[in-house]
Amino acid sequence: MPVNKESYLVLNNQLKEKNVCLVAVSKTKPVEDIQALYDLGQRDFGENYVQELVEKEAALPKDIRWHFIGHLQRNKVKYIAPFVHLIHGVDSYKLLEEINSQALKCNRIIDCLLQMHIAIETTKFGFNEEELVNILKTVPKYQQLNTMKNVRVIGLMGMASFSENKDLIRSEFRNLKKIFDSNVALSTINFQLSTLSMGMSGDYTIAIEEGSNMVRIGSLLFGERNYTH
Ligand SMILES: *Cc1c(COP(=O)(O)O)cnc(C)c1O
């Protein structure tokens, strides 16, 4: 199934009007499909798998902003550290430490979003609100956030439950926005929340109504995926 250019143009206009950043999720899709959206002006692309991202980065234009949106294993951070634009799924303090040390080696500062667990499903990764607060406050284990000079936490990311229940999805997004708002005033050298990444093909309109300013959209633009992973 080819890239849906018409959908892209309509969606892109809608989101621009609302100041919502569109991350086109191109996982499992060929470089030709990415290039097709690039040619229409899209620059932010999201990938879930390190190996696939590294290969695509090498093959495609250098001004693409690559978002890593999947679950990132610590031992793979080094492969994407030289070029990744934003890591959405930071779900442990140890991962943040590893990103910091790999970013240092590349002489970069890497922007990150902390992934919050908002869904009822237990399989989705992320912090709960208490853990987030612990990272921010001076719980001894976390005091070093200020000393991690090569990462910058610029926002939060979350995924709603995989469900047909729109009220449930809405309440989960609303909860994430509430967590975001209650920490937005907090500002340190490398922590300042401005980005709220929530919403996918099936639920992005609800997410935007609930305050998202970054959506991650795949199948709506690229068609359904055949999972090979
Ligand atoms: C695959 C994926 C998306 C995009 O999903 P669609 O339903 O195809 O829009 C968004 N976010 C994450 C974390 C994903 O893994």
The ligand as an ORCA input file, in Angstrom:
! r2SCAN-3c Opt
* xyz 0 1
  C       3.653      2.195     16.224
  C       3.601      3.305     17.199
  C       2.861      4.468     16.932
  C       2.029      4.664     15.669
  O       0.942      3.816     15.656
  P      -0.243      3.969     14.573
  O      -1.409      3.370     15.233
  O       0.205      3.243     13.369
  O      -0.407      5.431     14.311
  C       2.907      5.483     17.871
  N       3.612      5.371     19.016
  C       4.308      4.266     19.313
  C       5.059      4.206     20.585
  C       4.323      3.198     18.423
  O       5.004      2.106     18.732
*
